[in-house]
Amino acid sequence: VFLSLQLFGTIVWILVASTGVPLPLLQGWVMFVAVTAWFLSIVFLSVFLFGYANRIAVNWNQADFIFHGATFVFYFGAFLLQAATTSLHHLPRKFNSTTQETILSAREYNISIAASV
């Protein structure tokens, strides 16, 4: 479970980082969630790999449940924000401009869809 969380967190991290970030507040939160969840899952995995779980008197089943529950809530919120950013792709970048440059280019739109999924 931890390895899949790290893999998909890294993919989201890479996809969001490769876009032009037209809405920094929305996509900044997505990036924060991906990086934080990735880092915490590495820490959590290290606790088990190096045997600290046997030395620390914690209910690890409950800690695991809380960790994955919180990660789900944060990733779901990040999904909603990334999907909202993706849905705004057709809006013009500058409203007073005569050019029809959209917020997301076709490449950024496709990357944003992949990051949302």
Contacts in CASP RR format, 6 or more apart in sequence:
PFRMAT RR
TARGET T0000
AUTHOR 0000-0000-0000
METHOD contacts of the structure
MODEL  1
VFLSLQLFGTIVWILVASTGVPLPLLQGWVMFVAVTAWFLSIVFLSVFLF
GYANRIAVNWNQADFIFHGATFVFYFGAFLLQAATTSLHHLPRKFNSTTQ
ETILSAREYNISIAASV
1 68 0 8 1.000
2 41 0 8 1.000
2 44 0 8 1.000
2 45 0 8 1.000
3 45 0 8 1.000
5 37 0 8 1.000
5 38 0 8 1.000
5 41 0 8 1.000
5 71 0 8 1.000
6 38 0 8 1.000
6 41 0 8 1.000
6 42 0 8 1.000
6 45 0 8 1.000
9 34 0 8 1.000
9 37 0 8 1.000
9 38 0 8 1.000
10 34 0 8 1.000
10 38 0 8 1.000
12 30 0 8 1.000
12 34 0 8 1.000
12 78 0 8 1.000
12 115 0 8 1.000
13 31 0 8 1.000
13 34 0 8 1.000
13 35 0 8 1.000
13 38 0 8 1.000
15 111 0 8 1.000
15 112 0 8 1.000
15 114 0 8 1.000
15 115 0 8 1.000
16 27 0 8 1.000
16 28 0 8 1.000
16 30 0 8 1.000
16 31 0 8 1.000
16 34 0 8 1.000
16 82 0 8 1.000
16 115 0 8 1.000
17 31 0 8 1.000
18 111 0 8 1.000
19 27 0 8 1.000
19 104 0 8 1.000
19 108 0 8 1.000
19 111 0 8 1.000
19 112 0 8 1.000
19 115 0 8 1.000
20 108 0 8 1.000
21 27 0 8 1.000
21 28 0 8 1.000
22 85 0 8 1.000
22 93 0 8 1.000
22 103 0 8 1.000
22 104 0 8 1.000
22 108 0 8 1.000
23 85 0 8 1.000
23 88 0 8 1.000
23 103 0 8 1.000
26 81 0 8 1.000
26 82 0 8 1.000
26 84 0 8 1.000
26 85 0 8 1.000
27 81 0 8 1.000
27 82 0 8 1.000
27 85 0 8 1.000
29 77 0 8 1.000
29 78 0 8 1.000
29 81 0 8 1.000
30 78 0 8 1.000
30 81 0 8 1.000
30 82 0 8 1.000
30 115 0 8 1.000
33 74 0 8 1.000
33 75 0 8 1.000
33 77 0 8 1.000
33 78 0 8 1.000
34 78 0 8 1.000
36 74 0 8 1.000
37 71 0 8 1.000
37 74 0 8 1.000
37 75 0 8 1.000
40 67 0 8 1.000
40 71 0 8 1.000
41 71 0 8 1.000
44 64 0 8 1.000
44 67 0 8 1.000
46 52 0 8 1.000
47 53 0 8 1.000
47 56 0 8 1.000
53 60 0 8 1.000
79 116 0 8 1.000
82 112 0 8 1.000
82 115 0 8 1.000
82 116 0 8 1.000
83 116 0 8 1.000
85 104 0 8 1.000
85 112 0 8 1.000
86 104 0 8 1.000
86 109 0 8 1.000
86 112 0 8 1.000
86 113 0 8 1.000
86 116 0 8 1.000
88 103 0 8 1.000
88 104 0 8 1.000
89 102 0 8 1.000
89 103 0 8 1.000
89 104 0 8 1.000
89 108 0 8 1.000
89 109 0 8 1.000
89 112 0 8 1.000
90 102 0 8 1.000
90 103 0 8 1.000
91 102 0 8 1.000
91 103 0 8 1.000
92 100 0 8 1.000
92 101 0 8 1.000
92 102 0 8 1.000
92 103 0 8 1.000
93 101 0 8 1.000
93 102 0 8 1.000
93 103 0 8 1.000
94 101 0 8 1.000
104 112 0 8 1.000
END
